[in-house]
Amino acid sequence: MRHSTIRQLEVFATAARLGSFTRTAEEMFLTQPTVSMQIKKLTDVVGLPLFEQIGKKMYLTDAGRELYRTCRGILEHLSQFEMIAADMKGVKAGKLRLAVVTTAKYFVPRLLGSFCQQYPGIDVSLTVSNRDSILERMTDNVDDLYILSQLPEDVDEVVQAFLENPLVVIAPVNHPLVNKKNITLKRIAQEPFLSREYGSGTRMATEHIFSKQGLKLKVRMELGSNEAIKQAIIGGLGISVLSRHTTALGSPMEELTELDVKGFPIDEKWYCTYPAGKQLSIVAQTFLAYLQDAPRIIVDLALSGAGIITFPAR
């Protein structure tokens, strides 16, 4: 192993995580033959196969799994040293790996823009996916930090709430309930409802508030994105519950409106979290500290014309 290179370990670790040489080449901006060559050289050094092909899928061998665990430790320590050395020089530098649920994409990139302006030496890798995928990444300890609106119950984690996340009932502007006051949950439950996919944090919070009243929503359609739901509402297919953040950017809000419903908005929060026992890098610690000022930052962005809806800090 002393004859292997850091680059070979990086390529192998990425291929082990993604389970694909093609996706590894895309993520690392390499050609697929280069990836295959680096893996072959490392395999020759180890003297054991690291991957096996079963059908169209690629799996780690026992030796591959052991090497992957070792690689992650080596690369993590190197990354930590680079950040510590930069910090000793009085510079915040390194890489922040951030994974967020899909609804967070409406405000996290704006927060990151301000963060990167403040710390130009920090590179950010942002992964946006559904809640189940984010929880899977957290279990595998793939990223530095995770942003969720609904926390898992079976994960030992460190949690920091940093922003309000009000959930509201959205309907088309020509809906008969528009301009009605104090609409009951029972009345809303009679409407065709557009729901996010199973496991969505917004769906979990919505179903909880209706089930507490013994009500069940008339789900007409399940959709995998907030944008698809907004277009379906405009198309007259039903109403839905969405985070107010989804109306902040690129939203056809002249065709949508918020209904006045008893019990709404649901006062949810955005959380930044990571597994308990994880040693955060200097860069991750810096971002966590930055998030404590997130409400003020968002207000400042809105006042500067950045197009973000503001929420008061509580």
C-alpha positions in Angstrom: 0.0 0.0 0.0 3.0 2.3 0.5 3.3 2.3 -3.3 -0.2 3.6 -3.9 -0.9 7.3 -4.4 -3.3 9.7 -2.7 -5.0 10.2 -6.1 -5.6 6.4 -6.5 -7.2 6.3 -3.0 -9.4 9.3 -3.9 -10.6 7.7 -7.1 -11.2 4.4 -5.4 -13.1 6.0 -2.5 -15.4 7.9 -4.9 -16.0 4.8 -7.0 -16.8 2.8 -3.8 -19.3 5.5 -2.7 -21.0 5.9 -6.1 -20.8 2.3 -7.2 -20.0 3.3 -10.8 -16.9 4.2 -12.7 -18.9 6.4 -15.1 -20.4 8.5 -12.2 -16.9 8.6 -10.6 -15.4 10.0 -13.8 -18.2 12.6 -14.0 -17.9 13.7 -10.4 -14.1 13.9 -10.5 -13.9 15.4 -14.0 -11.9 12.5 -15.3 -12.3 10.2 -18.3 -13.7 6.7 -17.6 -10.5 5.0 -18.9 -8.5 7.1 -16.4 -10.7 5.9 -13.5 -10.4 2.3 -14.6 -6.6 2.6 -14.9 -6.3 4.1 -11.4 -8.5 1.4 -9.9 -6.5 -1.3 -11.7 -3.2 0.0 -10.4 -4.5 0.1 -6.9 -5.9 -3.4 -7.3 -2.5 -4.6 -8.4 -0.9 -3.0 -5.3 -3.4 -4.7 -3.0 -3.1 -8.0 -4.7 -6.9 -8.7 -4.3 -9.9 -7.7 -6.3 -11.6 -4.6 -4.9 -14.8 -4.7 -7.0 -17.0 -7.4 -8.5 -19.5 -7.1 -11.3 -22.8 -8.8 -10.8 -25.1 -8.2 -13.8 -25.0 -4.5 -14.5 -24.2 -3.6 -10.9 -20.8 -3.2 -9.3 -20.2 -4.2 -5.7 -17.2 -4.0 -3.3 -15.5 -7.2 -2.3 -14.5 -7.9 1.3 -11.1 -6.4 0.6 -12.7 -3.5 -1.1 -14.9 -2.7 1.9 -11.9 -2.8 4.3 -9.9 -0.6 2.0 -12.8 1.9 1.7 -13.0 2.3 5.4 -9.3 2.8 5.5 -9.4 5.3 2.6 -12.1 7.4 4.3 -10.0 7.7 7.4 -6.9 8.7 5.5 -8.6 11.2 3.3 -10.5 12.7 6.2 -7.3 13.2 8.3 -5.6 14.8 5.3 -8.5 17.2 4.8 -8.6 18.0 8.5 -4.8 18.8 8.4 -5.3 21.1 5.4 -8.0 23.0 7.2 -5.9 23.3 10.4 -2.9 24.5 8.5 -5.0 27.1 6.7 -6.5 28.2 10.1 -3.0 28.6 11.5 -2.3 31.0 8.7 -5.3 33.0 9.6 -7.4 31.8 6.7 -10.6 29.8 6.7 -10.0 27.3 3.8 -11.1 23.8 2.9 -14.2 22.0 1.7 -17.7 22.0 3.1 -19.9 19.0 2.2 -23.5 19.9 2.8 -26.5 17.8 2.1 -30.1 19.3 2.2 -33.6 18.1 1.6 -35.3 19.4 -1.6 -37.3 22.2 0.0 -34.1 23.7 1.4 -32.9 24.4 -2.1 -35.1 27.6 -2.1 -32.9 29.4 0.5 -29.7 27.4 1.2 -27.9 28.5 -2.0 -28.5 32.1 -1.1 -27.1 31.6 2.4 -24.1 29.8 0.8 -23.6 32.7 -1.5 -23.2 35.1 1.4 -21.1 32.5 3.3 -18.7 32.0 0.4 -18.3 35.8 0.0 -17.3 36.0 3.6 -15.0 33.0 3.4 -13.7 32.9 -0.2 -11.2 30.1 0.6 -13.9 27.6 1.3 -15.3 25.4 -1.5 -18.8 24.0 -1.0 -20.2 20.7 -2.3 -24.1 20.9 -2.1 -26.2 17.7 -2.4 -30.0 18.2 -2.8 -32.2 15.1 -2.4 -35.3 13.8 -0.7 -35.4 13.1 3.1 -34.8 9.4 2.9 -31.7 9.8 0.8 -30.3 12.5 3.1 -30.9 10.2 6.1 -29.1 7.4 4.3 -26.1 9.8 3.6 -26.1 10.7 7.3 -26.0 7.1 8.3 -23.1 6.5 6.0 -21.4 9.7 7.3 -20.9 11.0 3.7 -21.2 14.7 4.4 -20.2 17.3 7.0 -23.6 18.7 7.8 -27.2 18.0 6.9 -30.2 20.4 6.7 -33.7 18.9 7.4 -37.1 20.1 8.6 -38.2 16.8 10.1 -35.6 15.1 12.4 -35.2 11.3 12.5 -36.3 9.7 15.7 -33.9 6.7 15.6 -30.6 8.6 15.0 -28.2 9.9 17.7 -27.4 13.3 16.4 -26.4 16.8 17.3 -29.0 19.4 16.3 -29.1 23.1 15.8 -32.3 24.9 14.8 -31.5 28.0 12.8 -34.6 29.2 10.8 -38.4 29.2 10.9 -40.1 27.0 8.3 -43.8 27.8 8.2 -46.0 25.4 6.2 -49.0 26.9 4.5 -52.0 25.8 2.5 -51.6 26.8 -1.2 -54.4 27.0 -3.8 -55.0 28.5 -7.2 -56.1 32.1 -7.2 -59.5 31.2 -8.6 -60.3 28.7 -5.9 -63.7 29.1 -4.2 -62.0 29.2 -0.7 -59.9 32.2 -1.6 -60.7 35.2 0.7 -62.5 32.9 3.2 -61.4 33.3 6.8 -60.7 30.6 9.4 -61.3 27.7 7.1 -61.6 24.5 9.1 -59.3 21.5 8.6 -62.5 19.4 8.0 -63.3 21.6 5.0 -59.7 21.4 3.6 -59.9 17.6 4.0 -62.8 17.6 1.5 -60.6 19.1 -1.2 -58.5 17.1 -3.7 -55.1 17.1 -2.2 -51.6 17.1 -3.9 -49.0 15.4 -1.7 -45.3 15.0 -1.7 -43.8 11.5 -1.8 -43.8 9.2 1.2 -41.0 10.2 3.6 -41.2 13.9 2.8 -40.9 16.1 5.9 -43.7 18.4 4.6 -46.0 15.4 4.1 -45.2 14.0 7.6 -46.0 17.4 9.3 -49.2 17.8 7.2 -50.5 14.3 7.9 -49.8 14.7 11.6 -51.9 17.8 12.0 -54.9 16.3 10.2 -54.7 12.9 11.9 -54.8 14.6 15.3 -58.3 15.8 14.3 -59.2 12.3 13.1 -59.2 13.6 9.5 -57.7 12.0 6.4 -56.7 13.9 3.3 -58.2 13.0 -0.1 -54.9 12.5 -1.9 -55.4 12.9 -5.6 -51.8 12.7 -6.6 -48.3 12.2 -5.2 -45.6 14.3 -6.7 -41.9 14.2 -6.2 -41.1 17.9 -6.2 -42.5 21.2 -5.0 -42.3 22.7 -8.4 -44.5 19.8 -9.8 -47.0 20.4 -7.0 -47.2 24.2 -7.8 -47.8 23.5 -11.5 -50.5 20.9 -10.6 -52.2 23.5 -8.3 -52.2 26.0 -11.2 -53.6 23.3 -13.4 -56.6 22.9 -11.1 -55.7 19.4 -9.9 -56.0 20.3 -6.2 -54.6 22.2 -3.2 -51.5 21.4 -1.1 -49.4 22.3 1.9 -46.0 23.7 1.1 -43.2 25.5 2.9 -43.5 29.2 2.4 -39.9 29.1 1.4 -41.0 27.4 -1.9 -42.6 30.7 -2.9 -39.4 32.6 -2.5 -37.7 31.9 -5.8 -38.9 31.2 -9.3 -42.5 30.8 -8.3 -45.5 31.7 -10.3 -47.2 33.3 -7.3 -49.4 35.5 -9.3 -51.3 32.2 -10.1 -51.2 30.8 -6.5 -52.4 32.1 -3.2 -52.2 31.1 0.5 -55.5 30.1 2.2 -56.5 31.2 5.7 -56.8 27.9 7.5 -57.2 27.2 11.2 -54.0 25.7 12.6 -51.9 27.1 9.8 -49.2 28.0 9.3 -47.6 24.9 10.9 -44.7 26.3 12.8 -41.8 24.0 11.7 -38.1 24.8 11.9 -35.1 24.2 9.8 -32.4 22.2 11.5 -28.7 21.7 10.8 -27.5 18.4 12.1 -24.7 15.8 12.1 -24.2 12.4 13.8 -23.3 12.5 17.5 -19.6 11.7 18.0 -18.6 13.1 14.6 -15.6 15.5 14.8 -16.5 18.5 12.8 -13.9 20.2 10.7 -13.0 23.8 11.2 -14.9 24.7 8.0 -18.1 22.8 9.3 -17.8 24.6 12.7 -17.5 27.9 10.9 -20.7 27.2 8.8 -22.6 26.2 12.0 -21.6 29.4 13.7 -22.6 31.3 10.5 -26.1 29.7 10.5 -26.8 31.2 14.0 -27.2 34.5 12.2 -29.3 33.0 9.3 -32.6 35.0 10.1 -30.7 38.3 9.9 -28.8 37.3 6.8 -32.1 36.3 5.0 -33.7 39.6 6.0 -30.6 41.5 4.6 -30.8 39.5 1.4 -34.5 40.4 1.0 -33.9 44.1 1.6 -31.1 44.0 -1.0 -33.6 42.7 -3.6 -32.5 39.1 -3.5 -36.1 37.9 -3.7 -36.3 35.9 -0.5 -39.4 35.9 1.7 -38.5 37.0 5.2 -39.4 35.4 8.5 -39.0 36.9 12.0 -36.6 35.1 14.3 -38.3 33.7 17.4 
